[in-house]
Amino acid sequence: MKTRQLRQQVERILDDYPQRTVSVILQGDPAGLQEAIARAAREALQLRAVTQAADLLPPPAPERRLLAERPREARGESGPLAEVRRAGTAALQPMQEAAFLNNSRLARRSDERGRPRPLPLAGAAVMEMDRDDLAQLPTALPGALAVFPNRRIAVPPRLKAKQLPPEVARRSTHTWGLESCGALAAWGGFDARGQGVRVAVLDTGVEAEHPDLRGKVARFAEFDAKGRLVKEGVDQAWDADGHGTHVCGTVAGGNASGRWIGMAPEARLLVAKVLGRNGGTDEQILKGLEWAVANGADVVNLSLGGLSFEPGVLDTYTAAIVSARAAGVPVVAAIGNDGAQTTGSPGNDFFALAVGATDVHGRVAAFSGGRTQVVESSDAIELADLPLVYAKPDLSAPGVHIYSCMGKGKWEHLNGTSMATPHVAGAIALLLSRTGATRKGAALLELGGIERSEALVQLVLGSVRDLGENGQDHRYGYGGLDALAAYGNAVGLGYLPRP
């Protein structure tokens, strides 16, 4: 069965990429991956019956503790992250030892282009393969779970806002998104401002000395097209486009312009530059995700992606996102800017928390992507659980006329699902804020691994304001982000203490 799927994937890559040498991602089989996918297939069937978002809220914290099969562990080398790394390394081993890969034409050239480049978080490896070698892959390497093209990913377009609606322009002390999402109320009601939280932003980089971001970038790393770390350190930070700086501002920016712009202004940023002026590769993004999780990210923001019309479970980012969530780190991703009936990868991955864009009136933006995904065949899913049907995005957030910082110490209004996504990542940072009241005894902060990431996703989705059709639809998701309601539900369910 796996051989047949591999053959189909190889044939598609050979059809789509006519060049002699093709860069591919070879996916191994990390422990727990197929179990997670099988569980997701069963959950997707249950979710289709959900008629109101509140049904998605997690069980009360005491019940979650009783249901836990093992003690909660702090993230770190002895906790879930170490387990994820061990599983990924084990999945890589068969590929690293495969004589077929080591004897390929490119490998015999004795330079690094012929050796698989490991992606331990995903249990995958990347290498450039000759077309003839790639054609032999299904029979020569049957232990591989899947093979994907290492695509080029374009820099998300900077969709500049034109004339501002009066409802946007009149908010001179804060952005309309902070008010609409309830962030301002969460600051005042719960003193939740992202204290002690690390938000990873994988993008075009960051202008760390921007007045609204100065002192907020905790770490910076730059990766090249082959996933190699080429720069590291906040003093090396730069932005190739301005897009990443704008996203960082919506996560954690202050009010240097006289207007509050960031959802969690006391959060710290881990910025991985994975896109240059000409874009980047899937490998770069996966390396950035790996770096973010290893460096203690609490949530990852992916305001990027490539247009994709075909759902996949397993897909290019599935294993990495599953592993990140197993380590307690939810991955928030933009659904894309190509309009209705389109999605972008990785936002369309079942395990990503995908975000669409709305305007100041609560209407979905025309450019915002979304569609119902139908997976009719997959070697990773039991036949009885097929077809797997799920809708994306999962929720929507402010993404039109979003004011945030840009390069050269400036500010600008931009449109895009890229602008909506950091509102959601910032809302998760608010839930994880280590305030005076929550530093000790907060169940949400004590949770580890998959329990932690699932609770965060459930609190965010279960607290949305229903927009569009009743329940989930492929334009608004389950509804519009409400950070204040999410925090209130976390308190009511015992995940956070009462103020």
N, C-alpha and C positions, 0 to 999 in steps of 0.2 A: 504493500500500500504506500509506504513512504517513497519507494523507488518511483512509483507512478507519479506522485506529486512532484518529486524532484525533477523528473523528466519534463513535466508540464512547465515547471518554473524555468528550467534551463531553455526550453524551446522558446518561451516568451522573451527571455532576456536576449537570446540570439537574434530573434526577430526585431526587437526594439533597438538593439545596439549593434549596428553593422560593422563597427571598427574591429580591427584584428585583436586588440587587447581589451578586455572588459574587466572593470573593477566590480567585485562581488562581495557580498556579506554571507558567509557560511554560518548558518544557525545550528548550534548544538542543542542538546536537550538537558537543560539544567533541572536538577531535582525539584519537583513541585510545580514546574511550569505547566505541564499538561493537566495536572490536577486542578490548578487555578483556572485554566481555560475551560475545563469540563464543568467546574462549578459556575463559571460565568454563563455558560450556555443555559444551565438550569435557572440561574437568576434572571436572565433575559426573558425567559418565558413567564416568570412570576411578575416581572416589572410591567409587562404588557397589560396586566390586569389592574395596575395602580391607576386610580382615577384622581387622586389628590396628592400633592407633594408631601403633605404631612405624614403620609403612610411610609415615607422613606426615612423618617427620623430613626435614630438608633434606639435600642432598648435602654432603659434607665441604667446608669452606670453601675449600681450594685449588681444588676442582673448580668451585665457584661462580665464583671469580675467572676461571678459564679460559673459562667459559661466557659471561661478561659480554661484551656486544657493544660497550660503550662504557666509557670510564674512569669509575670511581666519582667522584661529586662530592659535596662537602659541601652539606647543605641550606642554602638561602639564595637571594638574588636571582640568583645566577649558576648555580644548580643546579636540581634537580628542581622546587622550588617555583616558580621563575620560569617554567619550562616549563608547569606546570599553570596558572598565572595567564594566560599568553599564550593557551593553548588555550581557557580559559573566557571570556576577553575576546573572542576571535574568534567564539565561539559566540553571544555576546550581541549582536554587532553587527547581524545581520539584524533582530532584534526591536527594537532601539533605533531603527533607521532605518525601520521598517515604517510606512507611511502609515496603514494600517488602525488600528494601535494609537494613533497620535497623533491620529487623527480620531474616535476613539470618543466616545460621548456623555459619558463621565466625563472624558475628556481635555479636551473642549471647555469644561468648567467652570473650567479654568485653575487648578486646585489640584493638589497632589501626588498626590491619590488617582487621578488619571487617567494618571499617568506610570509606566511600568514601573520597579520598584525592582530594581537588579541584584544577582545572587548570583554573582559571578565564579568562585568555587571550583567551583560546580556548572554553570557555563555556562547559568544560568537567570535568570529575572526574575519578579517578583511584581507583580500589579496587580489592582485591583478592576474588574470588568467588568459592564456591564449584560447582562442575560440575552439580549437581542436581539443584542448584539455578540458574546457568547460563542458563540451558535448559528452565527454566520458564520465563526468562527475556522478551521475545517478548510479552507475554500476560500480565505479571505482571507490566511492565514498558513501556507502549506504547508511553509515552511522549519522550522517548529517540530517537534521530535522527539516531544514528548508534552505533555500538559497535565494537571495534578493539582490537586485542591482544596487550598487552604491551610488545613488542618484546625486545629481547636482541640485541643490536647493537655492532658489533665488532669494535675494534680500526682499522682505515684504515691502510693497510699495508704500511710500509716504503719501497718503491721501490727504492733501491739505484741505482744511475746512474753508469754505468761502464765507459769505455773509453770515454772521452769527444771529440766530433767533434771539429775540428779546429775553426769553426765559434763560438763555445761556449768558448773555451779555450782562444782565443785571446782577449776577452773582459775582461781586467784586472782591469778596474776602475768601472765597473757597470755590472749588469747581462744583459744577452741578452733580457730577458723579458721586462725590463724597457725600453730598446731601441725600441723593436718591438712594444710595446703597445703605444709608444708616451709619456710615463710619463716624460722622461727627457726633451722633448721639451715643455711639459706643464709647467714644473717647470720654464724653461727659458723664455718662451713666455708670460706666464700669472701669474707667481709667485704663482702658485697653488701647494701647497705641503701638503694639508690636514690640514691647520691651523684651529683650533677650532672644528674639526670634531671628533666624537666618533664612532669608529668601534668596534662592538661586535664580539668576536671570541669564538664560542662554540666548545670545543675540549678537548684535554687531559690535558690542563692547560698551564702554561707558566713559563719559567725561567726568572723572572722579572729582575734579576740582570745581565742578559747576556749583554755584552758590547754594543750590537746593540739595546737593548730594555730598558736599564736602564733609569728610569724616564718617560717612555712612557706608562706604565700600570697604568691607572687611577683607576680602580676597579678590584677586583678579588673575585669570589665566587665559592665555591665547593659544589656540590649537590651529595647526595648518590643515591642508586638505587631506593629509594622510593620518590625521589624528595625533600628530606629534606635538608635545608641549613646547612652544617656541618662546613664550614669555610668561613670566609669573611675578606677581608682586603688584601692590596697588600703585607704586611709583611707575609701573610700566603700562598702566591702564590707558586706553584710548578707544575712540569710537570711529569706525570706518564710515558711518552713514548718518548718525544722529538718532536712528530708530531705537537702538538699545538704551540710550540716555533718556529718551522720552518714556520708554517702558519703566525704567528704573525710577523715574520721577513719580509715576502713578503708583508704584509700590510704596516708596519710602521718602518721597520728596517732602520738603518743608514748606515754608512760606516766604522765601527770600524775595519773591516777586511781589509780596503783599497779598498773595492769594495761596491758601493751603491747597496742595496738589496731590499729596500722597496718602493712600489708605492707612498705612502703618508707619508714621513718620519716625518712630523710634526703632524700627527694625534695622538690621544690618544686611548688606547685600553681598552675595557671592556672585561675581560676574564672570562668566565664561564667554570669551569672544570666539564664536564658532562660525560666524559669517563675516566675509570681507566685502569689499565693494562689488565683487562679482559673485557673491553668494558663498555657498559652502557645500559640504557633502554630508550625507547621512552619517558617515564615519565620524566627522568632526562633531556633529551634534551628539552622537552616542558617547563619544569620549568626554564631551562636556558634561553630559548627564552623569557619567561615571565619576568624574571629578567632583561634581556638586554633592553627590551622595556621600562620597568618601570624606568630604570636608565639612560634614555636619549640617547640610541643608535641612530645613524643616519642611520646605515646600519648594517645588521647582516650577518656574514660569517659562513656557515655550511659546512666545509670540512669533511663530515661524511655521513653515511647512511647505509641502509641495502638493499641487492639485492631484487628487486621486478619485477616480470614479468607481473603483472596485474595492469592496471591503475585503479584509483578510483577517482571519484568526487562525493561525499565526500570521503576523505581518512584521515589517522591518523593525518596528519599535516595541512590539508586544512584550518580548522577553525582558527588555530593559525596564519598561514601565512596571511590569509585574514585579521585578526584582526590587525596584525602588519602593514600591508600595509595601512589599514584604519587609523592607528595612524601615518602614514607618514614614515614608516620604511620598505624599501625593504629587502627581504630575498634572499641572494645569496647562492646557494647550488651546491655541486659537483654532477655530473651525475653518477659517479661510475666508477670502474676500471675493469669491467668484459667484456669489449669488445662490439662489434657491436651486436645489437638486444637485449641488456640488459639495464636496468636502475636501479638506486638506489633511495630509498625513504629516505628523502623528495625531492631529486632533480627532481623526475619525477612528482611532483605535478604541476598541471596547473599553480598555482599562484607563484611558486618559480621561480627565475631567475636562470636557470640551466646552468652549465658551463662544457664544454668538454675540452680536452687537445690537444695542438698542439706542434710540435717540432720547432727547430730553422729555419727549411726550410719551415714552414707553413703547414706541413703535419699533418693530424690528427694521434694521437698516436694509435697504435693497441689496447692498453688496454682501451681506452676511450669509455665509454658507449654511448648509444643513440638508440632510436627506435621511430617509429610512434605509438602513443597510441590511442586505439579505445575504447571508453566507450559506450557500447551498451545499458546498462540499469542503471538508477540511479533515486532514489526517489527525489533527489535534482534538477533534470533537467526535464523540460517539455518534454513530449513525442515528440512534434513537432521539438525539437532541438536535438534529438538523431538520429543517433549516433554522439557523440562528438569525433572528430578526431583532434589530435594535435601531433606535433613532439617535441621531446626533444633530445639534449639540445637546449637552446635558442641561445647560442653563444659559441665560443671557445676562449681559451687564452693560453699563454705559460704554459706548464705542463710537459715538458721533460727537464732534465738536469737543474733543477732550484736550484740555489745556495742561501742558506739562513742559518740562525742561528739554532744551535741545543743545546742540553743540555751540561753542563759543559763548557760553554764559547766557544764552537766549532762551525764550519760551515760545511755544507755538501750539495752535489748535490743530489736531490731526484726527482723522477718521480711520477706523479699521477694527477688525476683531483682535488685532494686535493690541489695541488700546483697551479693549474690554477685558482681555485675559488678566492683566495685572490687577484689576479691581478684585477679581476672585482670589488670586494669590495673596493679595493684601488682606482680604477678609479672613483667610485662613490664618494669617499672621496675627490678626486681632484675637482670634480664638486661642492662640497659643501664647498670648502675651503673659510674661512673668511679672505681674504687678505685685504690689505688696500683699494683696489678698490671695493671689494664686501661686505664690512661690512654693508653698508647702500644702500638701494634702489635696491638690486638684487632681481628680481622677484622670482628666484628659491629658495632663502633663505626665502622669505616671504610666500611661499606657505605652506599650512598645510594639514594634513590628506592625503586622497587618492590622491588629486591633486599633492601633493609633490612626493609621491612614484611613481605614474604613469609617471610624467614628467621625473624623473630620469631613470626609466626603458626604456622609449621611447627614451631618448637621447642616452643611451648606445647602444640599439639595432639598432636604426636608423643610427648609425655612424660606424658600423662595416665595415671591408673590406670583400667583398664577396669572400668566399672560397668554393670549392666543387661545387655542383650543383647550378644553378641559383636560388636565393631565399633560403628558409630554407630547410635543409635536416637533417637527423637524425645522421649525423657525425659531421658536423661543426656548426650546427644551422644556423643562418642567416649569420654567418661569423666570422672573427677574431676581437677581441677587439681592438679598436683604441681610447685611452683616449684623445689624442690630437684632433682628429676629433670631439669627443663628446663635448669637451670644446668649440671648434670653433663653432659648431652648436648651443650650448647654447648661445653663444654671438650673433651669427647671427639671432637667433629667439627671442632675447630680454630677455632671462632668466638671463643672466649675462651681466654686463657692458663691454664696450670695454676698453682694457687696455690703 
